[in-house]
Amino acid sequence: MADIIQDGDSSKNIIKDITDRVNDLYAFKTHYHDNKTVALAQEKQTDIQNQLDKTIEFIKAHQDEALKQNRAQYFYLLGKAYNILENYSNDAEEALSKSIKLNPNQVDAWNELGECYWKNNDIVKAENCFQGALSKEKNKVSYRNLSMIARQMKCSSPEEREKNIEKGVAFAKAALELDSMDGQSWAVLGNAHFSTFFNIKQHPRTLKQAITAYDTAEKDPVARNFPDLHYNRAVVHKYEEEYPQCFASLDEAIRLDPGWEAPQQKKTSLIKYLNSCQDLVNHKGRLKTKKIHQFMNTLEEKMSNKLSSGVDTSTYVLKSGATLPYVPFTSLEMGVNKDRAVRGMVVCGVHNEENVPFTFCLIDSTGTCLCVTLYNLAEGRGVIIGDEIIILEPCMHHVQFTYEKHTFNFLSIRLLNPLLMIRNGKQVTPDYMAGSQFSTFTVNA
């Protein structure tokens, strides 16, 4: 945020001194974690409050002289100082409102007041402030904030929701047109792409654009200190099942804000989920040996070239007439296996605190067991133990890494479209498909 400084007639420019103090206050907050251990970082809010108290003391000690030099700028700086805290400050609102009344052309004051209203959950007033700032001058701060607000506005229809998300992308891009090196704007664009993916169209390119935006944002020495950036990137990596990268981003978010519960909760939940996957794959769903052999024998019979009825069961026939040969899990290549299909029996479900993805374990005729992560599944739908599942053109993924004291090494089929699944001989119907929005993945705007 660019501070506007106007010199007064006094030989000593106290407004400049106050500006320097306020800028130092914000720099203290931004770079707080640069040389802090996690233990020391627990004191962040207390330390920022102490710095704020010292800054306010300095500002008010020089109030009379500062008011003579520039009343509007004095109240702007006072309000900006109060506004550094995460929670709404009435003192900030009062000072910033006075500043704007004295000088309605102060873009920075309009933006700061908008953020103050936002903290008080007054979205309409906040939006008016950001639009007011833009009416005075195009600036990246207003565009960034309008991008976030557009995606948070309550909507009466899916069409309105889609329109607002598209506006959010457009505002973020407008901010970057003014400053392509601004990390905060890149982070906001990453969140806008993420919202597009889950609310409009799930195109793989959109998530890659989000990751690229987050990675670019991290290059900014200011933006890289925002825990939201790392947490949001972790959410995308988790959805992509890029678990090592997910944990790395969660750890950075925790380091930057040890008091924030969400990253630690997601980390704990993910470790528990992956350990469950590993255990259930290793022990074939913990079914009794007799039951496992029963499933394998049933599959072996169906995988033979022909049954007594004369129907070929070694391939799956598409509506087009094309055929996909069934192959054992061990014959799958990493990534999408076009022109292939797999057949297995459900041996267990895997508990996932976040519900997405719906996860279960399959065993094939050779006795190989793996996980299936199923996305876009409608609520109330799923599979049960003993279901025969066919997956067309399966996307194979090898989960293999060590994190802290946990070692993971198991195969997984990632299934984004339930319609590529045949359950008990019947094609899954469209009512198995969920809407594209997941409440599980909450990205900070």
N, C-alpha and C positions, 0 to 999 in steps of 0.2 A: 504494500500500500504506500503510495507516494504522499508524503506530507507536504502541504503547502505552507510555506513560511513567509511571512511578511515582516519586514523590518520596521521597528518603531523608531521614534526620534531619540530614544535613550541611547547613550553611548554603549550600554551593555544590553545585548539582545537576550533578554530572559526567555523569550519565546523559543529561541534556538536551544537554550539550555534545557528547557522543559521537554522540547521535542527529543533531544538526545537522551534524556532520562527515560522517556516513554519507549523509545526505540530499544534502549538497553533492556528494559523490562521484558519486551516481547522477544528479544534475542535470548534472554535468560531462559524463557519458557521453551523456545524453539530448540535450543541446543542443550537443554538440561541434561539429556542422557548421554551426551558425547563422551563424558569421562566418569560416568556413574556406574557402580555395580547395581545389580538388581535390588540388593538389600538397601542401598542408599536411595535408590529411586523411589522407594516406598514413601519417602518424605516429600515428594514432588509438590503436592498441593499445598502443604504447609509452607514450604520454601517459597513458592510463588506468591502465596498470601503475604508472607513477610516482605518480599520484594515490593509487592504492590503497596503495602502500608508505608514503606520508606519513600516510594515514588509519590504517593498522594501527599505525604507530609511535606516533601520538597515543593510540590506544585502549589499547595495552599500557603506555604510560607512566602511564596513570591507572587501571590495572587494579585495584590494591588498593582504592582509594577507591570505584570503580564496583561492585566485588563486594560491598562493605559496603552499598551503597545498594540494589542489585537484581541478584542473581546471574543470574537467568533472562534479564532484559532485556540484561544485558551480553553474555552468550554469543549471544543472538539478533543483536544489532548487530554483533558480531565476525563471526558466520557470514554475515550479510547482506553485509558488506563483502567478504569473501572470494568470495562468490558472484557478484560483479559480472562476472567474466570469463566468456567464452563457454564455456570448457572446464571440465570437472569439477574441483572442488577438495576434496581430502580434509580440508583445514583447515576448510572451510565445513561439511562434513558433521559433523565432530566437534563443532564449536561449536554448531550448530543442534540436534544430538541432545542435548547437555547442557542446552540451553535448555528443550527440551520435557520432559525428565525432571524438571527443576526446577519447571516450570509447564506441565502438559499442556493448559491452556486457552488457550495463546497461538496464536491463529489465524494470525497473520503468520508465526510460526516454523514451523508446519506447512506453510504454503504455500511458504515459502522452502526448507525441507528437501525438499519434493516436487520443486521445480525443480532442486535439487542432484542428487537421484537420477536425474532425467530426463536431465541432462547426462551421467550415467554409464550411460545406456541401460538403467536398471532401471525399466521402465515400470510394473511391478506395484507396487513400493514407492512410486513417485511417485503413482500413482492412490490408493493407501491413504492417503497423506499428505493429498491434496486432499479425499478423502472424510472424513478425520479432521477437517480444518478445518471442513468443512460441518456436521459433527455438533456442533460447538461454536457455529457461527454462520453464517448464510447470508451469503456474500460473493462479490463479482464475480470476484475473482482465482481462487478455486477453480473456479467455474463455467467461466471462460475456459479454464483449463488442462484441465479434464475434457472440454471440447468438443474440444480438440486431441488429447488422448489417445484419445478414442473413435474418432477418424478414423484413428489410427495403429496401433491394436491389430491384431495378426495375427488373421485370420479363417479358419475352416475351410470356409466356404461363402459363396456370394453372398448368401444370405438373412441370414447373420450380419453380413456387411459392410454390407448395406443398413440393418439395424437399428442398427448402430453409427453410421452417418452420420446417421441420423435423431436419434439421441441427441445427436450433436454439435451439430446445429441447435438442439435443445431446450435444451442447456446454454448455448449462446451467447445465446439469447433470455432465459434466466433471468438471465444476467449483466446484460443491458440493462434488465431489469425493475427491478433494484436501482439502476442508474445509466444513464439513457438518454443521457447526454452523454459517456460513456466511449469514447474513440476506439479503444482497444485491443480492447474488446468488439465494436465495430462491425467492426473488421478481422477478428476471429475469425469473426464471423457471415458476412462476405463469403466467407471460405475455406470455411465450412460449406456455403453455397449452391453454391459452385463444385464441391465434392465431390459434392453432390447431383446436379448437372447431369451429371457424367461417370460417375457410378456407379449412379444410380437411374433418372432420367428426364430426357431432354434437352428440357425445355420452355424456350422462349425467355424466358419470364418469370423463370425462375430465374437466368439470367445477368444480367438487368437488375437483379434484387435484389442480386446480388453487387456489381455496379458501384455501385449506390446505397449499399451498405454501405461500400465502400472510399472513396467520395467523402465520406461522412459522417465516416468515421474521420479523413480528412485534415484536417478542421476542428479536430481536437484538437491543440494545440501539442506534446503529447508524442508521440502516435501518428504524426504526420506526419514525425517524425524516424527512424522505423523503415524501413530499406530494404526489408524484406520486404513491407510494405504496397504500395509502389510497384511492386516486381517482380511480385507476384501480380496486381495490377491490370493490369500490362502483358500478362501471359499471357492474361487475359480479353479485353483489347482486340485482341490478336493473333488469337485464335480468331474474334472478331467481324469481323476484317479492318479494324479501325479503326486503321490504321497510324500516322497522326500522333500519336494519343493513346498508342499503344503505345510509340513512340520517346520521347515526353515522359516517360512513367513510367519507362522503362529508364534514361534519362539522370539522373533524380532518384535512382534506386536506386544508380547508379554514383557520383553525387556524394556520397551519404550513406555509401557503403562502397566506396571505390575498390579495395580489396583483394579484394572478392567477385567471383569469376570469372563466375558464372552470368549476371548482367545483361549484361556485356560480350560474352560468348559468344553470347547470344541476339540482341543487337544486331548483331553482325558477321554472324551466320548469316542474319538477316532481310534485311539490306542486300544480301547476296549473292543471296539467293533472289529478291528483288524486281528486282534488276538482271537476273537471268536471265529472269524473266518479261517484262520490258520488251524485252530484246534479242530474245527468241524470237518475241514478238508482232510487233515491228517487221520482222523478217526472215522471218516465216512459217515458223518452225521451222528456218530455214536449209536448207530443201529446195531442190533445183534447180528452176529456172523450169518446165522441162518437166513435172516431177512435180506441181507446184502446179497447172498448167493441166489436167493429167489429172484431178486431184481435183475441180477446179471444173467441168469438163465432165461428170463423173459425177454430181455433185450437181445440175447444171442440168437434166440429163435427168430425174432423179428428181423435181425440183421442178416439172416441167411438169404440166399438168392431168391427162393420162392417158397411160399407156404403151400399147403395142400390145395388151397383154393386157386392156385395158379397166378396169383397177383404178385408182381415183383415188389418186394419190400426192401430192396437194397438201395433204392433211390427214392427221392421225393419228386413228384411230378407237379410242376407249376401249371397255372391256368393256361399259360402260353403253349404248353406242351413240352417245354424244356425240362430236363431232369437234373436234379442235384444229387450226386452220390453221397450216401452217408459214410462218414469217416470216423474213426476213433478219436478221442480228444488229443491223444499224443501225436496224431498226424497233422494237427492244425498248425499253421504258421502264425507268428505274431502279427497282429493287425487284422484287417478284414480278409476273410477267406471266401472270395467270390467263387460261385459255382460249386459250393460245398454245403453240406448240412450235417448236423450232429443230432443224435438221439440219446436221451438219458432218462433216468428215473430220479425223482426228487427224493432225497434222503433226509433233508431237514431244511428249516428256515433259519436265517441268521438274524438275531435281534439287532436292530439299529435304532438308537435313541432318536435319530433325526428323521427316520422313516424313509428318506430318499438317499440312496436307491433301495428299492425292495430287493432283498438279497436271499438267495437260497442255494443249496448245494445239489449238484447232479452227479450221478455215477453212470458210466457207460458200460458196455458189455465186457470190457476188459478189466473192469474194477477200478479204473481211474476216476478220481473224484476231483471236482473243481467247483468254484463259486460262479454264480451268475448274478450280475448286478443289473437290475431291470429299472429303467427310468421311464418317466411319463406314464406311469401306471395309475389308473383311476382308483380313488379311495374305495376300499372294500373289495377290491379285486386282488388276486394273488394265486398261489399254488399251494398244494398240500402234499404231505409225504405220500409217495406212491403214484403221484401223477406222472404220466409219460409225457416228456417234453421234447419237441423237435425245434431246433433253432436254425433258421436259414441264414446262410452267409455270415456265420458267427465272427465276431471281432474278439480275437484272443489277446489277453494281456497277462504278462508275467509279473506278479508282485514279488519283488526280490530286493530287499534292502534291510539295513539294520538301523534302528533309531533308539538311542539311549540303551537300555538293556534288552530291547525287544528285537528279535530277528524274524523277518517275514519271508516266506518263500512258498508261494502257491500260485496256481493258475486260476485265471478268472476270464469269463466271457462277459463283455460289456455289451448290453443290449439297450439301445436308445429307443427302439420302436417295438412296442409289444406286438404289433401286427406281423412281426417276423417270427412269431412263436406259434407253434401248434401244440395245443394241450389236449391230451387224451384223444388224439386223432381228429380234433376239430380246430379249424382255423380260428384264432382269437378274433373276436369281433370289435368294431370300432368303439364300443362302449367301454372297452378296457383302457382306452386312451384317456389320459388326464389332460386338463388344460395346461398351457405352457408355464403358468406361474407357480412357483414353489414357495410356500411361506417358510419352508425350512431355511432357505438361503436368504438371510436378511443382510443386504449390503448397505453399509452406512453411506449416505448420499454424498 
